[in-house]
Amino acid sequence: MPLLALEGVTRTIEIADADSLQILRGVDLEVEVGDHVSIVGRSGSGKSTLLNILGLLDEPTTGRLVFDDIPLERMRAGERDRRRGRDVGFIFQQFNLLPGRTALDNVLTPLLYATGRGFWRRRAIAADMLGRVGLGDRLEALPSQLSGGEQQRVAIARALVRGPRLILADEPTGALDVDTGASVMALLDEVAEGSGAALITITHDVNVAALARRHYRLDAGVLTPVVAGGPSASHSNPVDAREAIR
């Protein structure tokens, strides 16, 4: 049973003069527990719309989304919000850290909505997660006192602090230099694998996309699989994957 499945998903929005714009066109995708999937697409290809649907922020116009064997249409709004807060972690290109709060305060923010022990131990849990991403000595640093790579590590810790089952990384290295970006992606892959979470990386960078086990291309709202290295694609090396994704 996949953790997440999209079946024939479309997304259409109304624009001026009663016209409509179809952003996603019949998207099919299955993501298993512990999977690492990359989706490559140019600006305007529908990546952000797809991300919002995968993260339970938006609904398909037609088609079906099933999360943990529960169809989206059977979830009430409150249940969907709880699942998103508990089971989905978002990592964004621009970090989106609270500028006046320390690294520790930024990471413990999602735990303010936790219940029971998670709420009462939130500072210890957040500190432990920052230690796991190599920032155990930077708990009291403000975002302005951190490098770009350190800020992204804080963002990763914040996304993982509630133990999500699905991690959505939206252009996670877009604001970083090449070496820092590679380090951040290696860390993200390591932490996701260690926790058993599924990781979906949405990017325009084929080098980042090549680190995943399975690859897709999104073009004009159509999602197609990209096969690298033939039948053993899931174990292909990053060079082969980059060539296929291009």
C-alpha positions as CSV (number, residue, x, y, z in Angstrom):
1,M,0.0,0.0,0.0
2,P,1.6,3.3,-1.0
3,L,1.8,6.2,1.5
4,L,0.5,8.6,-1.2
5,A,-1.2,8.1,-4.5
6,L,-2.5,10.5,-7.2
7,E,-4.9,9.0,-9.8
8,G,-5.7,11.1,-12.8
9,V,-5.3,14.3,-10.9
10,T,-6.1,17.6,-12.8
11,R,-6.2,21.2,-11.5
12,T,-8.0,23.9,-13.4
13,I,-8.4,27.5,-12.3
14,E,-10.7,30.2,-13.6
15,I,-9.1,33.2,-15.2
16,A,-10.4,36.5,-16.7
17,D,-13.5,36.5,-19.0
18,A,-14.7,33.1,-17.7
19,D,-11.8,31.3,-19.3
20,S,-10.0,28.5,-17.5
21,L,-6.4,27.4,-17.3
22,Q,-5.6,23.7,-16.9
23,I,-2.4,23.5,-14.8
24,L,-2.2,19.7,-14.1
25,R,-3.3,17.2,-16.7
26,G,-4.1,13.6,-15.5
27,V,-1.2,13.2,-13.0
28,D,-0.6,9.7,-11.7
29,L,1.9,9.1,-9.0
30,E,2.5,6.5,-6.2
31,V,5.0,7.2,-3.4
32,E,6.0,4.4,-1.0
33,V,7.1,4.6,2.6
34,G,10.8,5.5,2.6
35,D,10.8,6.4,-1.1
36,H,12.8,9.3,-2.6
37,V,11.3,10.8,-5.7
38,S,12.4,13.8,-7.7
39,I,10.2,15.9,-9.9
40,V,11.9,18.3,-12.4
41,G,10.1,21.0,-14.2
42,R,10.6,24.5,-15.6
43,S,9.0,27.6,-14.1
44,G,5.3,27.5,-15.0
45,S,5.1,23.7,-15.5
46,G,2.8,23.2,-12.5
47,K,5.3,22.3,-9.8
48,S,3.9,24.6,-7.1
49,T,0.4,23.5,-7.8
50,L,1.4,19.8,-7.6
51,L,3.3,20.5,-4.3
52,N,0.2,22.1,-2.8
53,I,-1.9,19.0,-3.7
54,L,0.7,16.6,-2.4
55,G,0.9,18.5,0.8
56,L,-2.8,18.5,1.4
57,L,-3.0,22.3,0.9
58,D,-5.1,22.2,-2.2
59,E,-7.6,19.8,-3.8
60,P,-7.6,18.3,-7.4
61,T,-10.3,19.6,-9.7
62,T,-10.8,16.0,-10.9
63,G,-9.1,12.8,-10.1
64,R,-8.2,11.2,-6.8
65,L,-5.7,11.7,-4.0
66,V,-5.3,8.9,-1.4
67,F,-3.1,9.5,1.7
68,D,-2.4,6.6,4.0
69,D,-5.2,4.6,2.4
70,I,-7.7,7.4,3.0
71,P,-9.2,9.3,0.0
72,L,-9.0,13.1,0.3
73,E,-12.7,13.5,-0.3
74,R,-13.4,11.4,2.8
75,M,-11.3,13.7,5.0
76,R,-13.0,16.6,6.8
77,A,-11.2,19.9,6.8
78,G,-10.0,19.5,10.4
79,E,-8.7,16.0,9.8
80,R,-6.8,17.2,6.7
81,D,-5.3,20.0,8.7
82,R,-4.2,17.6,11.4
83,R,-2.7,15.2,9.0
84,R,-0.8,17.9,7.2
85,G,0.6,19.3,10.5
86,R,1.5,15.8,11.8
87,D,2.5,13.8,8.7
88,V,3.8,16.4,6.2
89,G,7.0,18.4,6.5
90,F,7.7,21.3,4.1
91,I,11.2,22.6,3.1
92,F,11.3,25.7,1.0
93,Q,13.9,27.4,-1.1
94,Q,13.8,30.7,0.9
95,F,14.0,29.0,4.3
96,N,11.0,31.0,5.7
97,L,12.6,31.3,9.1
98,L,11.2,33.8,11.7
99,P,13.8,36.5,11.7
100,G,13.5,37.6,15.3
101,R,13.6,34.1,16.7
102,T,16.5,31.9,17.5
103,A,17.2,28.7,15.7
104,L,15.7,26.8,18.6
105,D,12.6,28.8,18.6
106,N,12.2,28.4,14.9
107,V,12.4,24.6,15.1
108,L,10.1,24.2,18.1
109,T,7.3,26.3,16.4
110,P,5.6,23.2,14.9
111,L,5.6,21.6,18.4
112,L,3.4,24.4,19.7
113,Y,0.5,22.5,18.1
114,A,1.6,19.1,19.4
115,T,-0.3,17.4,22.3
116,G,0.8,15.5,25.4
117,R,4.5,14.8,25.9
118,G,5.5,16.4,22.5
119,F,4.2,19.7,23.7
120,W,5.8,19.6,27.2
121,R,9.2,18.4,25.9
122,R,9.2,20.7,22.9
123,R,12.4,22.5,23.7
124,A,14.4,19.3,24.3
125,I,12.9,17.7,21.1
126,A,13.8,20.8,19.0
127,A,17.3,21.0,20.5
128,D,17.9,17.3,19.7
129,M,16.8,17.8,16.1
130,L,19.1,20.7,15.7
131,G,21.9,18.5,17.0
132,R,21.0,15.9,14.4
133,V,21.5,18.4,11.6
134,G,24.9,19.6,13.0
135,L,23.7,22.8,14.8
136,G,23.8,21.7,18.4
137,D,26.1,24.6,19.2
138,R,23.9,27.2,17.4
139,L,20.7,26.9,19.3
140,E,20.5,30.6,20.3
141,A,21.7,32.1,17.0
142,L,19.3,34.3,15.0
143,P,18.8,33.6,11.3
144,S,20.9,36.7,10.5
145,Q,23.8,35.2,12.3
146,L,23.7,32.0,10.3
147,S,25.1,31.2,6.9
148,G,22.7,30.1,4.0
149,G,23.5,26.5,4.6
150,E,23.0,26.8,8.3
151,Q,19.6,28.5,7.7
152,Q,18.5,25.6,5.4
153,R,19.6,23.1,8.1
154,V,17.4,24.9,10.6
155,A,14.5,24.7,8.0
156,I,15.2,21.0,7.6
157,A,15.1,20.5,11.4
158,R,11.9,22.4,11.6
159,A,10.3,20.2,8.9
160,L,11.4,17.0,10.6
161,V,10.8,17.8,14.3
162,R,7.3,16.3,14.4
163,G,8.5,13.1,12.6
164,P,6.6,13.5,9.4
165,R,5.9,10.5,7.1
166,L,6.2,12.7,4.0
167,I,8.8,15.4,3.3
168,L,8.2,17.9,0.5
169,A,11.3,19.8,-0.5
170,D,10.5,22.7,-2.9
171,E,13.8,23.9,-4.6
172,P,15.6,23.2,-1.3
173,T,19.0,24.2,-2.7
174,G,18.0,27.1,-4.9
175,A,19.3,29.8,-2.6
176,L,22.6,27.9,-1.9
177,D,25.9,27.6,-3.6
178,V,26.7,24.3,-5.3
179,D,28.9,22.8,-2.5
180,T,26.5,23.9,0.3
181,G,23.5,22.6,-1.7
182,A,25.1,19.2,-2.2
183,S,25.9,19.0,1.6
184,V,22.3,20.0,2.5
185,M,20.8,17.4,0.1
186,A,23.1,14.6,1.5
187,L,21.9,15.6,5.0
188,L,18.3,15.7,4.0
189,D,18.5,12.3,2.3
190,E,20.3,10.8,5.3
191,V,17.8,12.1,7.9
192,A,14.8,11.1,5.7
193,E,16.2,7.6,5.2
194,G,17.0,7.3,8.9
195,S,13.5,8.2,9.9
196,G,11.8,6.1,7.2
197,A,10.0,9.1,5.7
198,A,9.2,9.4,2.0
199,L,11.0,12.4,0.4
200,I,9.7,14.2,-2.7
201,T,12.1,16.8,-4.1
202,I,10.6,19.3,-6.6
203,T,13.3,21.2,-8.5
204,H,14.6,22.5,-11.8
205,D,18.2,21.4,-10.9
206,V,19.0,18.1,-12.5
207,N,22.0,17.6,-10.2
208,V,19.6,17.7,-7.2
209,A,17.0,15.6,-8.9
210,A,19.6,12.9,-9.8
211,L,20.1,12.1,-6.1
212,A,16.6,10.5,-5.9
213,R,15.8,6.9,-6.5
214,R,13.0,7.6,-8.9
215,H,12.7,10.5,-11.3
216,Y,9.8,12.3,-13.0
217,R,9.5,15.3,-15.4
218,L,6.6,17.7,-15.2
219,D,6.0,19.6,-18.4
220,A,2.9,21.7,-19.1
221,G,1.0,19.9,-16.3
222,V,1.9,16.4,-17.6
223,L,3.9,14.1,-15.3
224,T,6.1,11.4,-17.0
225,P,8.6,9.0,-15.4
226,V,12.2,9.4,-16.4
227,V,14.2,6.1,-16.6
228,A,17.9,6.3,-15.9
229,G,20.1,3.3,-16.5
230,G,17.5,0.9,-17.8
231,P,15.8,-1.8,-15.5
232,S,18.1,-1.0,-12.6
233,A,17.1,2.7,-12.6
234,S,16.5,2.7,-8.8
235,H,20.2,2.0,-8.3
236,S,21.6,4.1,-11.2
237,N,24.5,6.4,-10.5
238,P,23.8,10.2,-10.4
239,V,25.7,10.8,-13.7
240,D,23.3,8.4,-15.6
241,A,20.3,10.0,-13.9
242,R,21.4,13.5,-14.8
243,E,21.7,12.6,-18.4
244,A,18.3,11.0,-18.5
245,I,16.6,13.9,-16.7
246,R,18.1,16.5,-19.1
